[in-house]
Amino acid sequence: MRLTPVLVLAALGAAAPAFAQDARHRVVVRDRVRAERIGPYQGRDRGPEQTDRFSRKVKLGRDGRVTIGNISGQIVVTGGSGDEVSIEAVKRTRGDQSQLANVRIVVDDRPGRVDVRTEYDSSRFTRNNSVSVDYTVTVPSGASVEVKSVSGNVKVTGVRGAVRSESVSGDVTTSDTPRVEAAKSVSGNVTLSGIQNDGDLSATSVSGTVSAKGVKAHALELGSVSGDLMVSDVTCDRLNAKSVSGAFEYSGTIARGGVYDVNLHSGNVRFVLANPVGFELAASTFSGNIRSDLPLTIGGDRDRDRDGRRRGPQNRSMRATFGDGSATLTLRTFSGDIVIARR
């Protein structure tokens, strides 16, 4: 029996229902705490650091696929020239040096695919295990990459193929990666830049900020339980953003006929639009204000009750139109302001 990074899928899968119900959120927090207990590696302050280095090169081809799975330690992936995958890894411990032998770096290669993973000898594994593995991997720039870590940061740079990156306890960063499909973290920030994706992009964190700059995608899905959602220089046809405790800001353009849906529990919603096309607005906030720098034609205002008396700022919603009303903006927050500004 070996311990492998399948723990990532279980923890990330448990995170999705947290956006709907507090009871389910407690399950996610429980899984997050379990992941954090693993730590980058236990006992890092005991004694001098012991290391064991691993190096291997595997021929892949320019359009192959690379997967990397790790339990504890950081993963850095960079797109390069040529048709080889270069794998450099360092096993680290501050405990007994003999523990390094209990951790194996496994490389499976077959035509068009290379799989790299960390395996712990379960017969000698204890919760006081003090070994982590840091990976530095260079892949052909056109390769597709899938990276998963239980406890450690993940960074992908300069990869032109499809990219999926996940960490349970760690930050996820991608830059100059035009075809990112998914970036997820349970306990960590997600930071994206340089994306041009004709398909769908999903970026989520349970406890962390999700930020993206220079993004072009058909559909964009953003989510966080406890953290802000910030996207700038964005172009997309569809947007779905949800956060329980955090603000949302969108700076960029909206598409004619596009659909943009934002649902927050506690936080401000802010759209900063450059040369905006027309849109229909449905905005509601229980405790906050609605403001637009663009001239709106009010189509409905439920700030008054059936007797015509104002309900006040504690219960307001608005329907309005700008221009030809071709796009749809549905913006909701329970506690926060809604602002539409012109860039």
C-alpha positions in Angstrom: 0.0 0.0 0.0 1.3 3.4 -0.9 0.1 7.0 0.0 -0.4 9.0 -3.2 -1.9 12.5 -4.0 -5.5 11.2 -4.5 -6.1 13.0 -1.3 -6.3 16.2 -3.3 -9.4 15.1 -5.2 -11.3 14.2 -2.0 -10.5 17.5 -0.3 -11.2 19.6 -3.3 -14.4 17.7 -4.1 -15.6 18.4 -0.5 -15.1 22.1 -1.0 -17.7 22.6 -3.7 -20.9 22.4 -1.6 -19.5 24.9 0.9 -20.8 27.8 -1.2 -24.4 26.7 -0.4 -24.8 25.7 3.2 -22.9 26.4 6.4 -23.3 22.8 7.6 -21.4 21.6 4.5 -18.9 24.4 5.0 -17.9 22.8 8.3 -17.1 19.6 6.4 -14.7 21.6 4.2 -13.1 23.2 7.2 -12.6 19.8 8.7 -10.8 18.6 5.6 -8.8 21.7 5.4 -7.6 21.3 9.0 -6.6 17.7 8.2 -4.6 18.9 5.2 -2.8 21.6 7.2 -1.8 19.0 9.9 0.2 17.3 7.2 2.2 20.5 6.8 5.0 21.1 4.3 6.8 18.6 6.5 6.6 17.9 10.2 9.5 18.7 12.5 11.3 21.1 10.1 13.0 22.8 13.1 14.7 19.8 14.5 18.4 19.5 13.6 20.2 20.2 10.4 18.5 19.7 7.1 19.2 16.4 5.3 18.6 16.2 1.5 18.6 13.7 -1.3 18.5 14.8 -4.9 16.8 13.2 -7.9 17.3 14.0 -11.6 15.9 12.5 -14.7 15.1 13.5 -18.3 12.5 11.8 -20.4 11.7 12.3 -24.1 8.0 13.3 -24.5 7.3 15.2 -27.7 6.0 18.7 -28.1 2.3 17.9 -27.7 2.5 15.3 -24.9 0.9 15.2 -21.5 2.6 15.6 -18.1 1.1 14.9 -14.7 2.7 15.6 -11.3 1.4 14.5 -7.9 2.9 15.4 -4.6 2.1 15.0 -0.9 4.3 17.6 0.7 6.5 20.2 -0.9 6.4 22.8 -3.7 6.0 22.1 -7.4 7.4 24.5 -10.0 6.7 23.8 -13.7 8.2 25.8 -16.6 7.7 25.5 -20.3 10.9 25.2 -22.3 12.2 24.3 -25.8 12.9 20.9 -27.1 10.9 17.7 -26.6 12.2 16.5 -23.2 10.8 16.6 -19.7 13.5 17.5 -17.2 12.7 16.4 -13.6 14.7 17.8 -10.7 13.6 16.9 -7.2 14.9 17.4 -3.7 13.8 15.3 -0.8 14.2 17.1 2.5 14.1 16.3 6.2 15.3 17.7 9.5 14.6 14.4 11.2 16.4 11.1 10.8 18.2 10.9 7.5 17.0 7.3 7.1 13.5 8.6 6.5 14.5 9.9 3.1 14.7 6.3 1.9 11.0 5.9 2.8 9.9 8.3 0.1 10.1 7.3 -3.6 9.9 9.5 -6.7 8.2 7.5 -9.4 8.4 8.4 -13.1 6.2 6.4 -15.5 6.7 7.2 -19.1 5.0 5.9 -22.2 4.4 7.3 -25.7 3.0 10.9 -25.4 2.8 10.9 -21.6 4.9 11.2 -18.5 3.5 10.7 -14.9 5.5 11.9 -11.9 4.4 11.2 -8.3 5.6 10.9 -4.8 5.1 7.7 -2.9 5.6 7.1 0.8 6.3 3.6 2.2 3.1 3.1 4.2 4.7 0.4 6.3 7.1 3.0 7.7 4.9 6.1 7.5 3.9 7.9 10.7 2.2 11.2 11.4 5.6 12.4 12.5 7.0 11.9 9.1 9.4 14.7 8.3 10.1 14.3 4.6 8.9 16.8 1.9 9.8 16.8 -1.8 10.3 19.9 -3.9 9.9 19.5 -7.7 11.4 21.7 -10.4 10.2 20.4 -13.8 10.7 21.7 -17.3 8.3 20.5 -20.0 8.0 21.2 -23.8 6.1 24.4 -24.0 3.3 22.9 -26.0 2.7 20.0 -23.5 -0.5 19.7 -21.4 0.2 19.8 -17.7 -1.8 18.6 -14.7 -0.3 19.3 -11.2 -1.8 18.3 -7.9 -0.4 18.8 -4.4 -1.7 18.1 -0.9 0.5 20.5 1.0 2.7 22.9 -0.9 2.6 25.7 -3.4 2.1 25.1 -7.1 3.5 27.4 -9.8 3.2 27.0 -13.6 4.9 29.4 -16.1 5.2 29.5 -19.8 3.2 26.4 -20.7 1.2 26.7 -23.9 -0.8 23.5 -23.6 -3.8 22.9 -21.4 -3.1 23.5 -17.7 -4.9 22.2 -14.6 -3.3 23.0 -11.2 -4.6 22.2 -7.7 -3.4 22.3 -4.1 -5.2 21.5 -0.8 -2.9 23.6 1.4 -0.9 26.0 -0.6 -1.0 28.8 -3.2 -1.6 28.2 -6.9 0.0 30.5 -9.4 0.0 30.5 -13.2 1.6 33.1 -15.5 2.0 33.2 -19.3 -0.2 30.1 -19.5 -2.8 31.0 -22.1 -4.8 27.7 -21.8 -5.4 27.3 -18.1 -8.6 25.3 -17.6 -8.7 25.1 -13.8 -6.8 26.5 -10.8 -8.0 25.5 -7.3 -6.9 25.6 -3.7 -8.6 24.7 -0.5 -6.3 26.8 1.8 -4.4 29.2 -0.3 -4.5 32.0 -2.8 -5.1 31.5 -6.6 -3.3 34.0 -8.9 -3.6 33.9 -12.7 -2.2 36.0 -15.5 -1.7 35.8 -19.3 -4.7 33.6 -20.2 -6.4 33.3 -23.6 -8.7 30.4 -23.5 -11.5 29.8 -26.0 -13.1 27.4 -23.6 -14.0 27.6 -19.9 -11.8 28.6 -17.0 -12.5 27.7 -13.3 -10.6 29.4 -10.5 -11.7 28.7 -6.9 -10.4 28.8 -3.3 -12.1 27.9 -0.1 -9.9 30.1 2.1 -8.0 32.5 0.0 -8.1 35.3 -2.6 -8.7 34.5 -6.3 -7.1 37.1 -8.6 -6.6 37.2 -12.3 -5.1 39.7 -14.7 -5.1 39.6 -18.5 -7.8 37.0 -19.0 -9.7 36.2 -22.1 -12.1 33.2 -21.9 -15.5 32.0 -23.2 -16.7 31.3 -19.7 -15.2 32.2 -16.3 -16.2 30.6 -13.0 -14.8 32.1 -9.8 -15.5 31.0 -6.3 -14.3 31.5 -2.7 -15.8 30.8 0.7 -13.6 33.2 2.6 -11.7 35.5 0.2 -12.0 38.2 -2.4 -12.5 37.6 -6.1 -10.5 40.2 -8.2 -10.2 40.1 -12.0 -8.8 42.8 -14.3 -8.3 43.3 -18.0 -10.9 40.6 -18.6 -12.9 39.6 -21.6 -15.5 36.8 -21.3 -18.9 35.9 -22.6 -20.1 34.2 -19.4 -19.3 34.8 -15.8 -20.4 33.0 -12.6 -18.9 34.3 -9.4 -19.8 33.3 -5.8 -18.3 34.2 -2.4 -19.6 33.8 1.2 -17.2 36.3 2.8 -15.4 38.5 0.3 -15.6 41.3 -2.2 -15.8 41.0 -6.0 -14.3 43.3 -8.6 -14.4 43.0 -12.4 -12.4 45.4 -14.6 -12.6 44.9 -18.3 -15.2 44.5 -21.1 -18.5 42.6 -21.4 -19.7 41.0 -24.5 -22.8 41.7 -26.5 -25.3 39.1 -25.5 -23.0 38.0 -22.5 -24.4 36.8 -19.2 -22.7 37.8 -15.9 -23.9 36.5 -12.6 -22.4 37.5 -9.2 -23.7 36.2 -5.9 -22.1 37.3 -2.6 -23.2 37.0 1.0 -20.9 39.6 2.6 -19.0 42.0 0.4 -19.1 44.7 -2.2 -19.7 44.1 -5.9 -17.9 46.4 -8.3 -17.9 46.4 -12.1 -15.5 48.8 -13.9 -16.4 48.7 -17.6 -14.4 49.9 -20.6 -16.5 51.0 -23.6 -19.4 49.0 -22.3 -22.0 47.5 -24.6 -25.7 47.7 -23.6 -26.9 45.6 -20.7 -29.9 44.8 -18.6 -29.2 45.1 -14.9 -30.9 43.2 -12.0 -29.2 44.3 -8.8 -30.2 43.6 -5.2 -28.7 44.2 -1.8 -30.2 43.7 1.7 -27.8 46.1 3.4 -26.1 48.4 1.1 -26.4 50.9 -1.8 -26.7 50.6 -5.6 -24.8 53.1 -7.7 -24.0 53.5 -11.4 -21.8 56.0 -13.2 -23.5 55.0 -16.4 -26.9 56.5 -17.3 -29.5 53.8 -16.5 -33.1 53.6 -17.5 -34.9 52.3 -14.5 -37.3 49.5 -15.3 -38.3 48.5 -11.8 -37.6 49.6 -8.2 -38.9 47.5 -5.3 -37.8 50.0 -2.6 -41.4 50.5 -1.7 -44.0 48.2 -0.2 -47.5 47.6 -1.5 -48.8 50.8 0.2 -46.1 52.9 -1.5 -44.0 53.4 1.6 -40.2 53.2 1.2 -38.7 50.1 2.7 -35.4 51.9 3.2 -31.9 50.8 2.5 -32.3 47.5 4.3 -34.2 45.9 1.5 -33.7 47.2 -2.0 -33.4 45.9 -5.5 -33.3 47.5 -9.0 -34.0 46.6 -12.6 -32.5 48.9 -15.2 -31.2 49.1 -18.7 -28.2 50.7 -20.3 -28.0 51.2 -24.0 -29.6 48.4 -26.1 -29.7 46.0 -23.1 -28.0 43.2 -25.0 -26.0 41.7 -22.1 -27.4 40.6 -18.8 -25.9 41.6 -15.4 -27.4 39.9 -12.3 -25.6 41.2 -9.2 -26.6 40.2 -5.7 -25.1 40.8 -2.3 -26.7 40.4 1.1 -24.3 42.8 2.9 -22.5 45.2 0.7 -22.7 47.9 -2.0 -23.2 47.4 -5.8 -21.2 49.8 -8.0 -21.0 50.0 -11.8 -18.3 52.4 -12.9 -16.8 53.5 -16.2 -13.1 52.9 -16.9 
